């Protein structure tokens, strides 16, 4: 194995370890990172807000589609005259 291959393998191994550590939220001491209660509460509040916003967006999309359909019906009725 030449030195370039060895360095490449080491770099890839460090990158994979970093991704896994970030994914599973482990700190350098090997323990799981514990979110403080205030941060956890903020996260829950933001998730609820996003859920509410998604519901509002669904309603707006439905209203828009209904208006498009009613507008298309009006245009068709005017064409029939």
RODO-2510 file (C-alpha; in nm, 4 decimals, decimal comma):
residues 81
     n   res          X          Y          Z
     1     x     0,0000     0,0000     0,0000
     2     x     0,1498     0,3314    -0,1003
     3     x     0,1380     0,6405     0,1264
     4     x    -0,1338     0,8104    -0,0810
     5     x    -0,3722     0,5180    -0,0346
     6     x    -0,3028     0,5079     0,3389
     7     x    -0,3710     0,8808     0,3788
     8     x    -0,6890     0,8482     0,1722
     9     x    -0,8171     0,5638     0,3898
    10     x    -0,7439     0,7599     0,7075
    11     x    -0,9229     1,0692     0,5740
    12     x    -1,2282     0,8660     0,4732
    13     x    -1,2363     0,6911     0,8127
    14     x    -1,2237     1,0250     0,9977
    15     x    -1,4994     1,1680     0,7763
    16     x    -1,7262     0,8675     0,8348
    17     x    -1,6648     0,8864     1,2104
    18     x    -1,7464     1,2590     1,2099
    19     x    -2,0704     1,2033     1,0206
    20     x    -2,1743     0,9230     1,2548
    21     x    -2,0878     1,1306     1,5609
    22     x    -2,2938     1,4225     1,4284
    23     x    -2,5802     1,1936     1,3320
    24     x    -2,6048     1,0287     1,6703
    25     x    -2,5004     1,3429     1,8609
    26     x    -2,2047     1,2086     2,0550
    27     x    -1,9500     1,4369     2,2094
    28     x    -1,5740     1,3762     2,2204
    29     x    -1,5907     1,2115     2,5646
    30     x    -1,8020     0,9345     2,4149
    31     x    -2,1297     1,0210     2,5826
    32     x    -2,4555     1,1216     2,4266
    33     x    -2,5179     1,4948     2,4197
    34     x    -2,8051     1,5878     2,6465
    35     x    -3,0105     1,8862     2,5394
    36     x    -3,1004     2,1181     2,8228
    37     x    -3,4715     2,1460     2,9109
    38     x    -3,4987     2,5000     2,7752
    39     x    -3,3584     2,3928     2,4387
    40     x    -3,5877     2,0883     2,4325
    41     x    -3,8906     2,3080     2,5087
    42     x    -3,7917     2,5491     2,2314
    43     x    -3,7577     2,2597     1,9882
    44     x    -4,1038     2,1298     2,0776
    45     x    -4,2535     2,4782     2,0427
    46     x    -4,0944     2,5227     1,7010
    47     x    -4,2174     2,1816     1,5851
    48     x    -4,5716     2,2723     1,6879
    49     x    -4,5407     2,6040     1,5061
    50     x    -4,4203     2,4302     1,1896
    51     x    -4,7106     2,1847     1,2138
    52     x    -4,9560     2,4745     1,2477
    53     x    -4,7997     2,6540     0,9524
    54     x    -4,8256     2,3399     0,7394
    55     x    -5,1969     2,3175     0,8232
    56     x    -5,2472     2,6823     0,7285
    57     x    -5,0619     2,6215     0,4026
    58     x    -5,2894     2,3269     0,3227
    59     x    -5,5941     2,5464     0,3798
    60     x    -5,4540     2,8199     0,1557
    61     x    -5,3750     2,5670    -0,1166
    62     x    -5,7279     2,4277    -0,0952
    63     x    -5,8775     2,7771    -0,1182
    64     x    -5,6595     2,8542    -0,4186
    65     x    -5,7604     2,5353    -0,5968
    66     x    -6,1276     2,5966    -0,5228
    67     x    -6,1022     2,9492    -0,6598
    68     x    -5,9324     2,8207    -0,9736
    69     x    -6,2072     2,5650    -1,0227
    70     x    -6,4842     2,8201    -0,9702
    71     x    -6,3106     3,0619    -1,2046
    72     x    -6,2831     2,7903    -1,4685
    73     x    -6,6537     2,7142    -1,4256
    74     x    -6,7430     3,0812    -1,4694
    75     x    -6,5345     3,1050    -1,7856
    76     x    -6,7014     2,7926    -1,9243
    77     x    -7,0455     2,9296    -1,8436
    78     x    -6,9615     3,2546    -2,0250
    79     x    -6,8416     3,0561    -2,3280
    80     x    -7,1707     2,8671    -2,3408
    81     x    -7,3709     3,1882    -2,3831
***
